[in-house]
Amino acid sequence: MTLYLLPVLGDDPDDLTFRARRHIGEVAVIFAEDQAQAQRLCEAIGVKTTIQPLSAFDTSALAGDALLWIRHVSGVAALVNRALQAGMAVIPLPGGAAVITEVVASGLPTDSFLVGGILTSETATTRFARHKDERRTLVYGFPKGATEVDREALVAAAGAFFGGRRIISGAMLIIEGAPDLAPQRWTADQVVGALHHHLAKGESRRAAAKAVAALSGWETRDLYDLSLEIGE
């Protein structure tokens, strides 16, 4: 038997791919975190597959293939692990990926980012503190059923914690990563020792000065002049 994973964000049936529609209609049962949403979309595409809550997922009771209708990620990993342990094949289907689209739309760096989980009023400060020095773009989800007031409170908490960093609130909360810290300037004794080390390896004065400059906060020209004074 196979368990299909389908991420569904909005209520527009046009967002469902042809492949998703086919599996929605072919599986024996759908387990949905948001049953009302799943029911609306299934009716919109003319599908009458049985829909049950995620809590009803039981591999021993399945009569055929099943589909997890995912809107939030919380709790899904445990169900997937149970399916794998039961010998089911697990196949993710293409669907909405709010993380990717939200990060791209934010204008913040997308080469690397950290997904920090779902925020609540109780966990926000702890999560923010854990990631305060993270240089990657931060991505957080809002809790299921969050009102506009709840979202505004979380955005305000992020603003208070992260100060002048850019914060974008949409389907998810995107926060600019920590700025790169300028290297601490080495003392004269430290740079002299480093220059001696590089020169002793047979490097040219110019190469030694350039290598030490990259780490020490000193200018390459100043280090080169200093290397002329200390000898090899």
Contacts in CASP RR format, 6 or more apart in sequence:
PFRMAT RR
TARGET T0000
AUTHOR 0000-0000-0000
METHOD contacts of the structure
MODEL  1
MTLYLLPVLGDDPDDLTFRARRHIGEVAVIFAEDQAQAQRLCEAIGVKTT
IQPLSAFDTSALAGDALLWIRHVSGVAALVNRALQAGMAVIPLPGGAAVI
TEVVASGLPTDSFLVGGILTSETATTRFARHKDERRTLVYGFPKGATEVD
REALVAAAGAFFGGRRIISGAMLIIEGAPDLAPQRWTADQVVGALHHHLA
KGESRRAAAKAVAALSGWETRDLYDLSLEIGE
1 62 0 8 1.000
1 64 0 8 1.000
1 65 0 8 1.000
1 66 0 8 1.000
1 88 0 8 1.000
1 89 0 8 1.000
2 65 0 8 1.000
2 66 0 8 1.000
2 88 0 8 1.000
2 89 0 8 1.000
2 90 0 8 1.000
2 91 0 8 1.000
3 65 0 8 1.000
3 66 0 8 1.000
3 67 0 8 1.000
3 68 0 8 1.000
3 80 0 8 1.000
3 83 0 8 1.000
3 88 0 8 1.000
3 89 0 8 1.000
3 90 0 8 1.000
3 91 0 8 1.000
4 23 0 8 1.000
4 27 0 8 1.000
4 65 0 8 1.000
4 66 0 8 1.000
4 67 0 8 1.000
4 68 0 8 1.000
4 91 0 8 1.000
4 92 0 8 1.000
4 93 0 8 1.000
5 67 0 8 1.000
5 68 0 8 1.000
5 70 0 8 1.000
5 76 0 8 1.000
5 80 0 8 1.000
5 90 0 8 1.000
5 91 0 8 1.000
5 92 0 8 1.000
5 93 0 8 1.000
6 20 0 8 1.000
6 23 0 8 1.000
6 24 0 8 1.000
6 67 0 8 1.000
6 68 0 8 1.000
6 69 0 8 1.000
6 70 0 8 1.000
6 93 0 8 1.000
6 95 0 8 1.000
7 70 0 8 1.000
7 71 0 8 1.000
7 93 0 8 1.000
7 95 0 8 1.000
7 96 0 8 1.000
7 97 0 8 1.000
8 15 0 8 1.000
8 16 0 8 1.000
8 37 0 8 1.000
8 38 0 8 1.000
8 41 0 8 1.000
8 69 0 8 1.000
8 70 0 8 1.000
8 71 0 8 1.000
8 95 0 8 1.000
8 96 0 8 1.000
9 15 0 8 1.000
9 71 0 8 1.000
9 96 0 8 1.000
9 98 0 8 1.000
9 171 0 8 1.000
10 37 0 8 1.000
11 37 0 8 1.000
11 40 0 8 1.000
11 41 0 8 1.000
13 41 0 8 1.000
13 44 0 8 1.000
13 45 0 8 1.000
15 95 0 8 1.000
15 96 0 8 1.000
16 24 0 8 1.000
16 41 0 8 1.000
16 45 0 8 1.000
17 93 0 8 1.000
17 94 0 8 1.000
17 95 0 8 1.000
19 93 0 8 1.000
19 94 0 8 1.000
20 93 0 8 1.000
20 94 0 8 1.000
20 95 0 8 1.000
21 45 0 8 1.000
21 47 0 8 1.000
23 65 0 8 1.000
23 67 0 8 1.000
23 93 0 8 1.000
24 30 0 8 1.000
24 42 0 8 1.000
24 45 0 8 1.000
24 47 0 8 1.000
24 49 0 8 1.000
24 67 0 8 1.000
25 47 0 8 1.000
25 49 0 8 1.000
26 65 0 8 1.000
27 49 0 8 1.000
27 64 0 8 1.000
27 65 0 8 1.000
27 66 0 8 1.000
27 67 0 8 1.000
28 49 0 8 1.000
28 50 0 8 1.000
28 62 0 8 1.000
28 63 0 8 1.000
28 64 0 8 1.000
28 65 0 8 1.000
28 66 0 8 1.000
29 49 0 8 1.000
29 50 0 8 1.000
29 51 0 8 1.000
29 52 0 8 1.000
29 62 0 8 1.000
29 63 0 8 1.000
29 64 0 8 1.000
29 66 0 8 1.000
29 67 0 8 1.000
30 38 0 8 1.000
30 42 0 8 1.000
30 49 0 8 1.000
30 50 0 8 1.000
30 51 0 8 1.000
30 52 0 8 1.000
30 66 0 8 1.000
30 67 0 8 1.000
30 68 0 8 1.000
30 69 0 8 1.000
31 51 0 8 1.000
31 52 0 8 1.000
31 53 0 8 1.000
31 54 0 8 1.000
31 56 0 8 1.000
31 57 0 8 1.000
31 66 0 8 1.000
31 67 0 8 1.000
31 68 0 8 1.000
31 69 0 8 1.000
31 79 0 8 1.000
32 38 0 8 1.000
32 51 0 8 1.000
32 52 0 8 1.000
32 53 0 8 1.000
32 54 0 8 1.000
32 68 0 8 1.000
32 69 0 8 1.000
32 71 0 8 1.000
33 53 0 8 1.000
33 54 0 8 1.000
33 69 0 8 1.000
33 70 0 8 1.000
33 71 0 8 1.000
33 72 0 8 1.000
33 144 0 8 1.000
34 69 0 8 1.000
34 71 0 8 1.000
34 144 0 8 1.000
35 51 0 8 1.000
35 52 0 8 1.000
35 53 0 8 1.000
37 69 0 8 1.000
37 71 0 8 1.000
38 51 0 8 1.000
38 69 0 8 1.000
39 51 0 8 1.000
42 48 0 8 1.000
42 49 0 8 1.000
42 51 0 8 1.000
49 67 0 8 1.000
51 69 0 8 1.000
54 68 0 8 1.000
54 75 0 8 1.000
54 76 0 8 1.000
54 79 0 8 1.000
57 66 0 8 1.000
57 68 0 8 1.000
57 79 0 8 1.000
57 82 0 8 1.000
59 82 0 8 1.000
59 83 0 8 1.000
59 86 0 8 1.000
59 88 0 8 1.000
60 86 0 8 1.000
68 76 0 8 1.000
68 79 0 8 1.000
68 80 0 8 1.000
70 76 0 8 1.000
71 144 0 8 1.000
72 118 0 8 1.000
72 144 0 8 1.000
73 117 0 8 1.000
73 118 0 8 1.000
74 118 0 8 1.000
74 144 0 8 1.000
80 90 0 8 1.000
83 90 0 8 1.000
84 90 0 8 1.000
98 171 0 8 1.000
98 172 0 8 1.000
99 113 0 8 1.000
99 115 0 8 1.000
99 139 0 8 1.000
99 172 0 8 1.000
102 139 0 8 1.000
102 168 0 8 1.000
102 170 0 8 1.000
102 171 0 8 1.000
102 172 0 8 1.000
102 174 0 8 1.000
103 110 0 8 1.000
103 113 0 8 1.000
103 137 0 8 1.000
103 139 0 8 1.000
103 174 0 8 1.000
104 110 0 8 1.000
105 168 0 8 1.000
106 137 0 8 1.000
106 166 0 8 1.000
106 168 0 8 1.000
106 174 0 8 1.000
107 168 0 8 1.000
108 137 0 8 1.000
108 166 0 8 1.000
108 168 0 8 1.000
108 174 0 8 1.000
108 176 0 8 1.000
108 177 0 8 1.000
109 136 0 8 1.000
109 137 0 8 1.000
110 137 0 8 1.000
112 136 0 8 1.000
112 137 0 8 1.000
113 136 0 8 1.000
113 137 0 8 1.000
113 138 0 8 1.000
113 139 0 8 1.000
114 131 0 8 1.000
114 134 0 8 1.000
114 136 0 8 1.000
114 137 0 8 1.000
114 138 0 8 1.000
114 139 0 8 1.000
115 139 0 8 1.000
115 140 0 8 1.000
116 127 0 8 1.000
116 131 0 8 1.000
116 138 0 8 1.000
116 139 0 8 1.000
116 140 0 8 1.000
116 141 0 8 1.000
117 127 0 8 1.000
117 139 0 8 1.000
117 140 0 8 1.000
117 141 0 8 1.000
118 140 0 8 1.000
118 141 0 8 1.000
118 142 0 8 1.000
118 143 0 8 1.000
119 127 0 8 1.000
119 140 0 8 1.000
119 141 0 8 1.000
119 142 0 8 1.000
119 143 0 8 1.000
119 154 0 8 1.000
119 173 0 8 1.000
120 143 0 8 1.000
121 150 0 8 1.000
121 153 0 8 1.000
121 154 0 8 1.000
121 157 0 8 1.000
124 154 0 8 1.000
124 157 0 8 1.000
124 158 0 8 1.000
125 157 0 8 1.000
125 161 0 8 1.000
127 140 0 8 1.000
128 157 0 8 1.000
128 158 0 8 1.000
128 161 0 8 1.000
128 162 0 8 1.000
129 161 0 8 1.000
131 138 0 8 1.000
132 161 0 8 1.000
132 162 0 8 1.000
132 178 0 8 1.000
133 178 0 8 1.000
134 177 0 8 1.000
134 178 0 8 1.000
135 177 0 8 1.000
135 178 0 8 1.000
135 179 0 8 1.000
135 180 0 8 1.000
136 177 0 8 1.000
137 174 0 8 1.000
137 175 0 8 1.000
137 176 0 8 1.000
137 177 0 8 1.000
138 174 0 8 1.000
138 175 0 8 1.000
138 176 0 8 1.000
138 177 0 8 1.000
139 172 0 8 1.000
139 173 0 8 1.000
139 174 0 8 1.000
139 175 0 8 1.000
140 154 0 8 1.000
140 158 0 8 1.000
140 172 0 8 1.000
140 173 0 8 1.000
140 175 0 8 1.000
141 172 0 8 1.000
141 173 0 8 1.000
142 150 0 8 1.000
142 151 0 8 1.000
142 154 0 8 1.000
142 171 0 8 1.000
142 172 0 8 1.000
142 173 0 8 1.000
143 150 0 8 1.000
146 154 0 8 1.000
151 169 0 8 1.000
154 173 0 8 1.000
155 167 0 8 1.000
155 169 0 8 1.000
155 173 0 8 1.000
158 167 0 8 1.000
158 173 0 8 1.000
158 175 0 8 1.000
159 165 0 8 1.000
159 167 0 8 1.000
162 175 0 8 1.000
162 176 0 8 1.000
165 175 0 8 1.000
165 176 0 8 1.000
165 177 0 8 1.000
165 178 0 8 1.000
166 175 0 8 1.000
166 176 0 8 1.000
167 173 0 8 1.000
167 174 0 8 1.000
167 175 0 8 1.000
167 176 0 8 1.000
168 174 0 8 1.000
168 175 0 8 1.000
182 217 0 8 1.000
183 215 0 8 1.000
183 216 0 8 1.000
183 217 0 8 1.000
184 217 0 8 1.000
185 216 0 8 1.000
185 217 0 8 1.000
185 218 0 8 1.000
186 194 0 8 1.000
186 215 0 8 1.000
186 216 0 8 1.000
186 217 0 8 1.000
186 218 0 8 1.000
190 216 0 8 1.000
191 212 0 8 1.000
191 216 0 8 1.000
191 218 0 8 1.000
191 223 0 8 1.000
191 226 0 8 1.000
192 226 0 8 1.000
192 230 0 8 1.000
194 211 0 8 1.000
194 212 0 8 1.000
194 215 0 8 1.000
194 216 0 8 1.000
195 208 0 8 1.000
195 209 0 8 1.000
195 212 0 8 1.000
195 223 0 8 1.000
195 226 0 8 1.000
195 227 0 8 1.000
195 230 0 8 1.000
196 230 0 8 1.000
198 207 0 8 1.000
198 208 0 8 1.000
198 211 0 8 1.000
198 212 0 8 1.000
199 205 0 8 1.000
199 208 0 8 1.000
199 227 0 8 1.000
199 231 0 8 1.000
199 232 0 8 1.000
200 232 0 8 1.000
202 232 0 8 1.000
203 211 0 8 1.000
205 224 0 8 1.000
205 227 0 8 1.000
205 228 0 8 1.000
206 224 0 8 1.000
208 223 0 8 1.000
208 227 0 8 1.000
209 220 0 8 1.000
209 221 0 8 1.000
209 223 0 8 1.000
209 224 0 8 1.000
209 226 0 8 1.000
209 227 0 8 1.000
210 220 0 8 1.000
210 223 0 8 1.000
212 218 0 8 1.000
212 223 0 8 1.000
213 219 0 8 1.000
213 220 0 8 1.000
213 223 0 8 1.000
216 223 0 8 1.000
END
